[in-house]
Amino acid sequence: SIRYLIAHVIVLPPTTLAIAGFCFIIGAMGKSAQVPLHVWLPDAMEAPTTISALIHAATMVNAGVYLMARSLPLFASVPYWTDTLMWIGVITAFLAATMALVEPDLKRVLAYSTVSQLGFMMFALGLGFSGFTAATYHLMSHAIFKALLFLGAGAVIHTIGTRNMYEMGGLKTSMKVAYYTMLIGGLSLAGLIPLSGFWSKDYIFLTAWETGRYIPLAIMVV
């Protein structure tokens, strides 16, 4: 088990540990849709939005992040392991956010957002043990507000019959509940105080600041 390996990590050969550590990162990149293995997640948006809310916000794609968090005590001493994790998170968060800017499909926008937020979690874990709490906290808060957004998106798509955002608008009066719930979810995703997204994202920024990672922090803020 991972617990047994952590307890006996000191007796593991450094080369074996390094190979295993970077293989773990590759596995997490595929599972949690990190660059360059990030393209599958938006393509997996054909499922019903209730399924998307469960597996794309709260469970399935978070498994890679959870694996990295769980194995952090095992590989933190491997040279460049945490730095690699940090830069994968930075590049993924920035790239996925920019891709979302030009995507007209409502569910795919939320998928790219999920990829970007997973990048936030990887970035936090790449800060080492000081970022563990921030990463796992954001994993939980993101699961809640992103599931809310997917369910709201499902209500909108079911009502108007399209996922193209250029064909949407003026739904505030006819879909009041969906409007206000999606507004809350969107503001939490944006990190507005006092919603949960503010506390978890700001915790990641604070940890990066306190550990002196100013350049990657600047990219993450952008």
Disulfide bonds with the S-S distance in Angstrom:
none
